[in-house]
């Protein structure tokens, strides 16, 4: 990754979340998100890949952190993906 790419993705330089976590690798995948801006605007998007977002109301630009926290469950849902290779 070049230095200019690192400027576009500052969270890649940040430390990972504490505890269990996952890292999103976009692989020709679509995402549907409800985006909540600091200004109060909520927007729904359906896109292929999503690295940066711009609020349609106030114009703030956000980076999508590829790290997501994992929360331990006390049960196993039927649709759990195995973490083994």
N, C-alpha and C positions, 0 to 999 in steps of 0.2 A: 504494500500500500504506500503510495507516495505521500509526501508531506502535505500536499494540497488536499488529498483525500482525507487525511487525518484532521484537517481543519473543518471539513464538511461533516465528519462523524466524531465529535468530541467524546461521546460516551464510550467509544471503543478504547480510549485511553483511561477511562475511569475504572475504578475497582468494581469487581463483581458484587452483586447483592450478598448480604450475609445469609448463611444457611444454604438450603437447597435452591438451585436455580437452573434455568435452561437458557440457551442462546439461540435465537431465531436465525436460521440460515434460509434466506429466500431462494427457492428453487422452482422458478416458474409457477409460483403459487399466487392465488388471489387471496385478498384479505377483506373482511367486512369489519368495520370499526365504528363505534360511536365515539366521537372525539369531543372532549369537554375542554374548552379554552378557559383561561383565567378570567376573561371578560364576561363569562356566563353563556357564551354561544355554544350550542350543542349541534353537531353536524354528523350525519351518517355518510360513510364513504364505502364504496366497493371498488377496489383497484387491484391491479397486479403489482406487487411489490409496494412498499411504502417506507421510505427512508426519512422524508421530511414532510411536514404538514404546514399549511398556511391557513390561518383563521379567515373565514369569509367575512366576518364582521369587523374585526379590529386590525387584521393584517399581521398579527404576530406569527412568527415562523418557529416551528418546533422540530427537533430531531426526534425520531422514534428510537428509543433505546432498545437494542436487540436483546437485552437481558430481561427475562421475566422471572418473577418469584414463583416458587413451587410451594404449595401448602399441603402439609401432611393430612391425609384422611384417616378416619378410624374404620373405614370399610373399603372394599374394592369394587368400583363400578364395573358393570359388564363391558364397557368399551375402553378399558385401560390399555394403553400401548405398552408393550414390554420395553425395558431400557437395555436389553441385551442386544449384542450385535448379531 
